[in-house]
Amino acid sequence: MNKKEEHERRKDERRMNFARQEAAKAWCAEKTRDKTMDAELAEEFAKILVDHMYAPHLGCATTGEIIEELKGRSDLDYKTIEHD
């Protein structure tokens, strides 16, 4: 696994860990704390949260936001070229 793949794997795992914590909060609310936690349901909800939280929502994005999103998705190296 190269550095970029390892970085992506760690980033995905951090996102899932955060989403699992958020999903688990559903069983901590006053109205639901007496319910038994369903780990499989929480895991599936965490996957939905990751998709929702980290997917770009560009429908109402500004030009700058779209450009930043495109920069983040590209693997291009930029360099200045001098011309006469």
LOKOLBA-77821 format. One record per residue: residue in three letters; x negated, y negated, z negated of N, C-alpha, C in turn. Coordinates in steps of 0.05 Angstrom, whole numbers. Example, Ala and Ser with C-alpha at 12.3 -4.5 7.8 and 13.67 -1.06 7.14 Angstrom:
+---------+--------+--------+--------+--------+--------+--------+--------+--------+--------+
! residuo !    n.u !    n.v !    n.w !   ca.u !   ca.v !   ca.w !    c.u !    c.v !    c.w !
+---------+--------+--------+--------+--------+--------+--------+--------+--------+--------+
!     ala !   -264 !    114 !   -156 !   -246 !     90 !   -156 !   -264 !     66 !   -156 !
!     ser !   -257 !     45 !   -142 !   -273 !     21 !   -143 !   -258 !     -1 !   -157 !
+---------+--------+--------+--------+--------+--------+--------+--------+--------+--------+
//
This chain:
+---------+--------+--------+--------+--------+--------+--------+--------+--------+--------+
! residuo !    n.u !    n.v !    n.w !   ca.u !   ca.v !   ca.w !    c.u !    c.v !    c.w !
+---------+--------+--------+--------+--------+--------+--------+--------+--------+--------+
!     met !    -17 !     23 !      0 !      0 !      0 !      0 !    -18 !    -25 !      0 !
!     asn !    -13 !    -43 !     19 !    -30 !    -67 !     20 !    -20 !    -88 !      0 !
!     lys !    -35 !   -109 !     -3 !    -29 !   -130 !    -23 !     -1 !   -142 !    -19 !
!     lys !      6 !   -147 !      6 !     32 !   -159 !     11 !     55 !   -140 !      3 !
!     glu !     52 !   -115 !     10 !     72 !    -95 !      3 !     74 !    -92 !    -27 !
!     glu !     52 !    -92 !    -41 !     51 !    -90 !    -70 !     64 !   -114 !    -83 !
!     his !     59 !   -138 !    -72 !     71 !   -162 !    -82 !    101 !   -161 !    -79 !
!     glu !    110 !   -152 !    -56 !    139 !   -150 !    -50 !    152 !   -130 !    -69 !
!     arg !    139 !   -108 !    -74 !    149 !    -87 !    -92 !    153 !    -98 !   -120 !
!     arg !    132 !   -112 !   -129 !    133 !   -124 !   -157 !    155 !   -145 !   -158 !
!     lys !    157 !   -161 !   -137 !    178 !   -182 !   -137 !    206 !   -170 !   -138 !
!     asp !    210 !   -149 !   -122 !    236 !   -135 !   -122 !    242 !   -123 !   -150 !
!     glu !    222 !   -112 !   -162 !    226 !   -100 !   -189 !    233 !   -122 !   -210 !
!     arg !    219 !   -145 !   -208 !    225 !   -167 !   -227 !    253 !   -176 !   -223 !
!     arg !    262 !   -179 !   -198 !    289 !   -187 !   -192 !    309 !   -168 !   -203 !
!     met !    304 !   -142 !   -199 !    323 !   -122 !   -210 !    324 !   -122 !   -240 !
!     asn !    301 !   -125 !   -253 !    300 !   -125 !   -282 !    317 !   -149 !   -292 !
!     phe !    314 !   -172 !   -280 !    330 !   -195 !   -288 !    359 !   -190 !   -283 !
!     ala !    366 !   -179 !   -260 !    394 !   -174 !   -254 !    406 !   -153 !   -272 !
!     arg !    391 !   -133 !   -281 !    401 !   -113 !   -300 !    407 !   -127 !   -327 !
!     gln !    390 !   -145 !   -335 !    396 !   -160 !   -360 !    421 !   -176 !   -358 !
!     glu !    425 !   -189 !   -335 !    449 !   -205 !   -330 !    474 !   -187 !   -330 !
!     ala !    472 !   -164 !   -316 !    495 !   -146 !   -314 !    502 !   -136 !   -342 !
!     ala !    482 !   -130 !   -358 !    488 !   -119 !   -385 !    503 !   -139 !   -403 !
!     lys !    501 !   -165 !   -397 !    515 !   -185 !   -412 !    545 !   -182 !   -412 !
!     ala !    555 !   -168 !   -391 !    584 !   -163 !   -389 !    594 !   -147 !   -413 !
!     trp !    577 !   -131 !   -424 !    585 !   -114 !   -447 !    579 !   -128 !   -473 !
!     cys !    569 !   -152 !   -473 !    563 !   -167 !   -497 !    583 !   -189 !   -503 !
!     ala !    601 !   -194 !   -485 !    621 !   -216 !   -489 !    640 !   -207 !   -510 !
!     glu !    652 !   -227 !   -523 !    671 !   -222 !   -545 !    693 !   -202 !   -536 !
!     lys !    704 !   -206 !   -513 !    726 !   -190 !   -503 !    718 !   -161 !   -496 !
!     thr !    692 !   -157 !   -490 !    684 !   -131 !   -479 !    664 !   -116 !   -497 !
!     arg !    656 !   -128 !   -519 !    634 !   -115 !   -535 !    642 !    -88 !   -547 !
!     asp !    668 !    -83 !   -548 !    677 !    -57 !   -559 !    678 !    -35 !   -538 !
!     lys !    673 !    -42 !   -513 !    674 !    -22 !   -491 !    646 !     -8 !   -489 !
!     thr !    647 !     17 !   -482 !    622 !     32 !   -478 !    610 !     23 !   -451 !
!     met !    584 !     18 !   -452 !    570 !      9 !   -428 !    568 !     32 !   -408 !
!     asp !    573 !     26 !   -383 !    571 !     46 !   -362 !    545 !     38 !   -346 !
!     ala !    524 !     54 !   -351 !    498 !     47 !   -339 !    498 !     48 !   -309 !
!     glu !    512 !     67 !   -297 !    513 !     68 !   -268 !    527 !     44 !   -256 !
!     leu !    549 !     35 !   -269 !    564 !     12 !   -260 !    546 !    -13 !   -263 !
!     ala !    532 !    -15 !   -286 !    514 !    -38 !   -290 !    492 !    -39 !   -269 !
!     glu !    481 !    -16 !   -262 !    460 !    -15 !   -242 !    471 !    -25 !   -214 !
!     glu !    494 !    -16 !   -207 !    506 !    -24 !   -181 !    512 !    -54 !   -182 !
!     phe !    522 !    -64 !   -204 !    528 !    -92 !   -207 !    502 !   -108 !   -205 !
!     ala !    480 !    -98 !   -216 !    454 !   -111 !   -215 !    445 !   -114 !   -186 !
!     lys !    449 !    -93 !   -170 !    442 !    -94 !   -141 !    458 !   -116 !   -127 !
!     ile !    483 !   -118 !   -133 !    500 !   -139 !   -121 !    490 !   -166 !   -129 !
!     leu !    482 !   -169 !   -155 !    472 !   -195 !   -164 !    446 !   -202 !   -150 !
!     val !    428 !   -183 !   -146 !    403 !   -189 !   -132 !    410 !   -198 !   -103 !
!     asp !    427 !   -184 !    -90 !    434 !   -192 !    -62 !    446 !   -221 !    -62 !
!     his !    463 !   -226 !    -82 !    476 !   -253 !    -83 !    456 !   -275 !    -91 !
!     met !    440 !   -269 !   -111 !    422 !   -290 !   -122 !    399 !   -297 !   -103 !
!     tyr !    390 !   -278 !    -87 !    366 !   -283 !    -72 !    371 !   -285 !    -42 !
!     ala !    395 !   -280 !    -33 !    401 !   -284 !     -5 !    403 !   -314 !      1 !
!     pro !    392 !   -322 !     23 !    394 !   -351 !     30 !    423 !   -358 !     37 !
!     his !    432 !   -379 !     26 !    459 !   -390 !     33 !    455 !   -415 !     49 !
!     leu !    452 !   -411 !     75 !    444 !   -433 !     92 !    468 !   -447 !    106 !
!     gly !    492 !   -438 !    100 !    515 !   -450 !    113 !    517 !   -480 !    109 !
!     cys !    510 !   -490 !     86 !    511 !   -518 !     80 !    483 !   -530 !     75 !
!     ala !    463 !   -516 !     85 !    436 !   -524 !     79 !    428 !   -549 !     95 !
!     thr !    410 !   -565 !     83 !    399 !   -588 !     97 !    378 !   -578 !    116 !
!     thr !    370 !   -595 !    134 !    348 !   -588 !    153 !    323 !   -580 !    138 !
!     gly !    316 !   -595 !    117 !    293 !   -588 !    101 !    295 !   -561 !     88 !
!     glu !    318 !   -554 !     78 !    322 !   -528 !     65 !    319 !   -506 !     86 !
!     ile !    329 !   -510 !    109 !    327 !   -490 !    130 !    298 !   -486 !    138 !
!     ile !    283 !   -509 !    141 !    255 !   -507 !    148 !    239 !   -492 !    126 !
!     glu !    245 !   -498 !    101 !    231 !   -484 !     79 !    238 !   -455 !     79 !
!     glu !    262 !   -448 !     85 !    270 !   -419 !     87 !    255 !   -406 !    109 !
!     leu !    253 !   -419 !    132 !    239 !   -407 !    155 !    209 !   -404 !    149 !
!     lys !    197 !   -424 !    135 !    169 !   -422 !    127 !    165 !   -398 !    109 !
!     gly !    183 !   -394 !     90 !    181 !   -372 !     71 !    184 !   -345 !     85 !
!     arg !    199 !   -344 !    107 !    203 !   -318 !    121 !    180 !   -312 !    140 !
!     ser !    165 !   -332 !    148 !    145 !   -328 !    169 !    118 !   -321 !    156 !
!     asp !    102 !   -307 !    171 !     75 !   -300 !    163 !     54 !   -315 !    179 !
!     leu !     62 !   -338 !    189 !     44 !   -353 !    207 !     23 !   -368 !    190 !
!     asp !      0 !   -370 !    201 !    -21 !   -387 !    190 !    -21 !   -413 !    207 !
!     tyr !    -19 !   -435 !    193 !    -18 !   -461 !    208 !    -46 !   -473 !    207 !
!     lys !    -54 !   -485 !    230 !    -79 !   -500 !    230 !    -75 !   -523 !    249 !
!     thr !    -88 !   -544 !    243 !    -86 !   -569 !    259 !   -105 !   -566 !    283 !
!     ile !    -95 !   -573 !    305 !   -111 !   -572 !    330 !   -115 !   -601 !    339 !
!     glu !   -140 !   -609 !    341 !   -145 !   -636 !    351 !   -144 !   -636 !    381 !
!     his !   -133 !   -658 !    391 !   -131 !   -661 !    420 !   -140 !   -689 !    428 !
!     asp !   -148 !   -691 !    453 !   -158 !   -717 !    463 !   -136 !   -735 !    472 !
+---------+--------+--------+--------+--------+--------+--------+--------+--------+--------+
//
